[in-house]
Amino acid sequence: MTWVESRRAPEPLALQADAGGYWVRRWTGDEWFAEVDAWVRARLTNAGIAVTGAPVPYTIRFWAAVWCYPTDHGLFWFKENNPGQAFEAALVAAMAEALPQHVVAPLAIEADRGWMLTADQGPTLDQVADTDLLPLWRRLVTEYAGLQRDSIPAETALLASGLTSLAPPRLADTVHGIADWFGALGTEHPLCLEPTVLAGLRRAGDTLAGLDAKLSGAISMALDQNDLHVHNVFRRHPSAPFRFFDFGDAVWGHPFATAPSIRSALVNPNRQGTWAEDDPRLDELTDVYLQQWSDLAPLEVLRAELDVAAPLHAVHRLVSWHRLLVHADNIEVEAWAFSPQYWLSEVVRLFAPTDQGSTSP
């Protein structure tokens, strides 16, 4: 038996504070599960695969429901997203066509409902036993840059899935639109902003209108997974190419906006959490990543481009949260308000000049 076939279904994760909201109640309801279960079993049966145990509700949050099915061909994963990220099923199907070397092709999707059924691919990077993470992460940033570069010719197909475009000419309008959404919230809404914060968000939008002029033009827009970390990468066995998954947060934009994810995944104690923020290996990994683009421009140009583009990570994350929040009720918003509030504050800090003379990057 292979590693994939011998893996056991995970223990179900406990519900959290959004459990009383609309989406978790829907995804824990008998009617919804009966419909999904029938769909999953029919697709597995059509593929000659038999379910061998009870399905496990692995993750149920207001942004997505993920169920794990044990079968005689290993584990299979079903996912339905919040409507703000329901494009993921169509996106992954398009990626499986255009860049199959980087992702797992779904066994089945239903794009209209954002349903996706995918075979397990073995351990994720958080489960590997490597004591020296540097070689592993050198591979990771190299292969992730490869995914981004391979996505560039597939732009039309990927955007057709419903993927949000955050190419520089769209940034200002996007941030102003988010500011308008926040501004229209009632004073009792959990995310109602102070006037000074809202004004800062609007100034950030104004600043982003000039970002295009600061870029070299050497780097094309590409896919940003927008949530790169060790839980979202399969490593089937040590010599196998990595397979990236979980693209619900993805956007189309400047690829270098992914750089802060690389650093935070190794510093954040909830992810890998083994390196200090000033560890020089982080700079080495950044250089490894940039070297994958060095046929397009000299490294000094790429480093200058990174300085301009990396702060866009905050914008990409805010956009991802906003896509979810427009479909959330107050219970769900209150439960997770700290995350969009953090990214909102980062966008203001990075892109909204203040009277004290600070400037945006």
C-alpha positions in Angstrom: 0.0 0.0 0.0 1.2 3.5 -0.7 1.4 6.3 1.8 -1.7 7.9 0.4 -3.7 4.7 0.6 -2.6 4.0 4.2 -3.4 7.5 5.6 -6.2 7.6 8.1 -9.0 10.1 8.0 -8.3 13.1 10.3 -10.0 13.8 13.6 -12.8 16.3 13.1 -11.9 19.8 14.2 -14.1 21.5 16.8 -16.5 24.2 15.8 -15.6 27.8 16.7 -17.3 31.0 17.5 -19.0 31.3 14.1 -20.9 28.1 14.7 -24.1 30.0 15.3 -23.9 31.9 12.0 -25.6 31.1 8.7 -22.9 29.1 6.9 -21.8 26.8 9.7 -25.5 26.0 10.5 -26.1 25.3 6.8 -23.0 23.1 6.6 -23.9 21.1 9.7 -27.5 20.6 8.7 -28.9 17.2 7.6 -30.5 18.5 4.4 -27.3 20.0 3.1 -25.2 17.0 4.0 -27.6 14.5 2.4 -27.4 16.3 -0.9 -23.6 16.6 -0.7 -23.1 13.0 0.4 -25.2 11.7 -2.5 -23.2 13.8 -5.0 -19.8 12.6 -3.6 -20.8 9.0 -3.5 -22.1 9.1 -7.0 -18.9 10.6 -8.3 -16.8 8.1 -6.5 -18.9 5.2 -7.7 -18.7 6.5 -11.3 -14.9 6.4 -10.9 -14.9 2.8 -9.5 -14.1 3.9 -5.9 -15.9 2.6 -2.8 -16.4 4.5 0.4 -15.1 2.4 3.3 -15.9 4.5 6.4 -17.9 7.4 7.8 -17.1 10.8 6.3 -15.4 13.2 8.7 -16.2 16.9 8.9 -12.7 18.2 8.8 -13.2 22.0 8.7 -16.4 23.9 9.0 -15.9 27.7 9.2 -18.0 30.4 7.7 -15.6 30.5 4.7 -15.7 26.8 3.8 -16.8 23.3 4.7 -14.4 20.4 4.1 -15.3 16.7 4.5 -12.9 13.8 4.3 -14.1 10.5 2.8 -12.2 7.2 3.5 -12.2 5.0 0.4 -10.6 1.9 -1.0 -8.4 4.3 -3.1 -7.3 6.4 -0.1 -8.8 9.6 1.2 -10.9 12.0 -0.8 -11.7 15.6 0.2 -15.0 17.4 -0.6 -15.1 21.2 -0.3 -17.7 23.9 -0.6 -16.7 27.5 -0.2 -18.5 30.6 0.9 -19.9 32.3 -2.3 -17.1 34.9 -2.1 -14.6 32.1 -2.8 -16.8 29.7 -4.7 -14.7 30.3 -7.9 -12.0 28.0 -6.4 -13.5 24.8 -7.9 -13.5 26.3 -11.4 -10.0 27.8 -10.8 -8.5 24.5 -9.7 -10.0 22.7 -12.7 -8.5 25.4 -15.0 -5.2 25.1 -13.3 -5.3 21.3 -13.7 -5.6 21.8 -17.4 -3.0 24.6 -17.8 -0.4 23.7 -15.2 -1.0 20.1 -14.0 2.5 19.8 -12.7 1.7 22.1 -9.8 -1.8 21.1 -8.6 -4.0 18.2 -7.9 -6.7 17.6 -10.6 -10.1 17.3 -9.0 -12.0 14.1 -9.5 -15.1 16.1 -9.9 -16.3 19.7 -9.6 -19.7 21.4 -9.8 -18.7 25.0 -10.6 -22.1 26.6 -10.1 -22.2 25.5 -6.5 -18.4 25.7 -5.9 -18.2 22.0 -5.1 -14.9 20.1 -5.5 -13.9 16.5 -4.8 -10.1 15.8 -4.8 -7.9 12.8 -4.0 -5.6 13.0 -1.1 -1.9 13.4 -2.0 -0.2 12.3 1.2 1.5 14.4 3.9 1.5 18.1 3.8 4.8 20.0 4.6 3.9 20.5 8.2 4.0 16.7 8.6 7.5 16.2 7.3 10.3 15.2 9.7 13.1 17.3 8.1 15.3 18.7 10.8 16.9 21.2 8.4 14.1 23.3 6.9 16.3 25.4 4.6 16.6 22.9 1.8 12.9 22.2 2.0 12.0 25.8 1.8 14.5 26.5 -1.0 12.6 23.9 -3.0 9.3 25.3 -1.9 10.0 28.9 -3.1 11.5 27.6 -6.3 8.6 25.4 -7.2 6.1 28.1 -6.1 7.8 30.6 -8.4 7.5 28.0 -11.1 3.8 27.7 -10.5 3.4 31.5 -10.8 5.4 31.7 -13.9 3.5 28.9 -15.5 0.3 30.6 -14.7 1.1 33.7 -16.8 0.2 32.2 -20.2 -3.0 30.8 -18.7 -4.3 34.3 -17.5 -7.5 34.2 -19.7 -8.5 30.7 -18.5 -7.8 31.4 -14.8 -9.6 34.7 -14.8 -12.6 33.1 -16.5 -13.1 31.0 -13.3 -14.1 34.2 -11.4 -10.7 34.9 -9.9 -10.3 38.5 -8.8 -7.9 40.6 -10.8 -5.7 42.9 -8.8 -3.5 44.1 -11.6 -2.1 47.5 -10.7 -4.6 49.5 -12.7 -7.4 47.9 -10.7 -6.0 48.4 -7.2 -7.2 51.9 -6.5 -10.8 51.2 -7.6 -10.8 47.9 -5.7 -9.7 49.6 -2.4 -12.1 52.5 -2.9 -14.9 50.0 -3.4 -14.0 48.2 -0.2 -13.9 51.6 1.6 -17.4 52.3 0.2 -18.6 49.0 1.6 -17.2 49.7 5.1 -18.6 53.2 4.9 -22.1 51.9 4.2 -22.2 49.7 7.3 -24.5 50.8 10.1 -23.1 52.0 13.4 -24.1 48.8 15.1 -22.3 46.6 12.6 -19.3 44.8 14.2 -17.0 46.2 11.5 -18.2 49.8 11.5 -15.0 51.9 11.1 -14.0 55.0 12.9 -14.1 58.0 10.5 -10.3 58.4 10.7 -9.7 54.7 9.7 -12.1 55.0 6.9 -10.4 58.1 5.7 -7.1 56.3 5.8 -8.4 53.5 3.7 -9.6 56.0 1.1 -6.1 57.6 1.1 -4.6 54.2 0.6 -6.7 53.8 -2.5 -5.5 57.2 -3.8 -1.9 56.1 -3.2 -2.4 52.8 -5.0 -3.5 54.7 -8.1 0.1 55.7 -8.6 1.7 52.3 -8.0 2.0 51.3 -11.6 4.5 54.0 -12.2 6.8 52.6 -9.5 7.0 49.2 -11.1 9.7 48.2 -13.6 7.3 46.5 -16.1 9.6 43.5 -16.3 7.3 41.2 -14.2 4.0 40.1 -15.6 1.0 39.6 -13.4 0.5 36.1 -12.2 -1.4 33.9 -9.7 -0.9 34.7 -6.0 -2.2 31.8 -3.9 -2.5 34.5 -1.2 -2.2 31.9 1.6 1.1 30.1 1.1 2.1 28.0 4.1 3.0 24.5 5.0 -0.5 23.2 5.5 -1.4 24.0 1.8 1.4 22.0 0.1 1.4 18.2 -0.5 4.7 16.3 -0.5 3.8 12.8 -1.6 7.4 11.5 -1.0 10.8 13.3 -0.7 11.6 13.3 -4.4 8.2 14.1 -5.7 7.3 17.6 -6.9 5.2 19.6 -4.5 1.5 20.0 -5.2 -0.2 23.2 -4.1 -3.8 23.3 -2.9 -6.3 25.6 -1.2 -6.8 28.4 -3.6 -9.9 30.0 -2.1 -7.9 33.1 -1.1 -6.2 33.4 -4.5 -6.0 36.5 -6.6 -4.4 37.6 -9.9 -1.9 40.3 -9.3 1.8 41.1 -8.8 3.5 37.7 -8.0 6.0 39.3 -5.6 3.1 40.1 -3.2 3.6 36.5 -2.0 7.0 37.3 -0.5 5.6 38.2 3.0 3.8 34.8 3.1 7.2 33.0 2.8 8.6 34.9 5.8 5.5 34.7 8.0 5.1 31.0 7.4 8.5 30.4 9.0 8.1 32.9 11.8 4.4 32.5 12.8 4.1 30.0 15.7 0.8 28.8 14.3 2.4 27.7 11.1 6.0 26.5 11.3 7.3 28.9 13.9 11.0 27.9 14.1 12.8 31.0 12.8 13.3 34.4 14.3 12.1 37.4 12.3 15.7 38.6 11.7 17.0 35.1 10.7 19.3 35.7 7.7 18.0 32.5 6.1 14.8 34.4 5.4 16.7 36.8 3.2 18.4 33.9 1.5 15.0 32.4 0.6 13.9 35.7 -0.8 16.9 35.7 -3.0 16.2 32.1 -4.1 12.7 33.2 -5.0 13.9 36.3 -7.0 16.4 34.2 -8.8 13.6 32.3 -10.5 12.7 35.6 -12.2 16.3 36.7 -13.0 16.0 36.0 -16.7 13.6 38.9 -16.9 15.6 41.5 -15.1 18.8 41.9 -13.0 18.6 41.0 -9.3 19.0 44.6 -8.2 15.9 45.5 -10.4 14.0 42.6 -8.9 14.9 43.6 -5.4 13.6 47.1 -6.1 10.4 45.6 -7.6 10.0 43.5 -4.5 10.2 46.6 -2.3 7.3 48.1 -4.2 5.2 44.9 -4.6 5.6 43.0 -1.4 3.3 45.4 0.6 0.5 44.5 -1.8 0.2 41.3 0.3 -1.9 43.3 2.7 -4.2 44.5 -0.1 -4.5 41.0 -1.4 -5.4 39.6 2.0 -7.9 42.4 2.6 -9.6 41.7 -0.7 -9.8 38.0 0.2 -11.5 38.8 3.5 -13.9 41.3 1.9 -15.0 38.7 -0.6 -16.1 36.5 2.4 -17.5 39.3 4.6 -20.1 40.4 2.1 -21.8 37.0 2.5 -21.4 36.9 6.3 -23.9 37.6 9.1 -23.1 39.5 12.3 -22.3 36.3 14.2 -19.7 35.3 11.6 -18.3 38.8 11.3 -17.9 39.2 15.1 -16.2 35.8 15.4 -13.5 36.7 12.8 -13.4 40.5 12.8 -9.8 40.6 14.2 -8.5 39.3 10.8 -10.0 41.8 8.4 -9.4 44.5 10.9 -5.7 43.6 11.0 -5.3 43.6 7.2 -7.3 46.8 7.0 -4.9 48.5 9.4 -1.9 47.1 7.5 -3.3 48.6 4.2 -3.7 52.0 5.9 -0.3 51.8 7.5 1.5 50.8 4.3 -0.3 53.0 1.8 -1.9 55.9 3.5 0.5 58.9 4.1 0.0 60.7 7.4 0.5 64.3 8.4 3.6 63.1 10.3 5.4 62.7 7.1 5.3 59.0 6.6 5.0 57.8 3.0 3.8 54.7 1.3 6.3 52.3 -0.2 
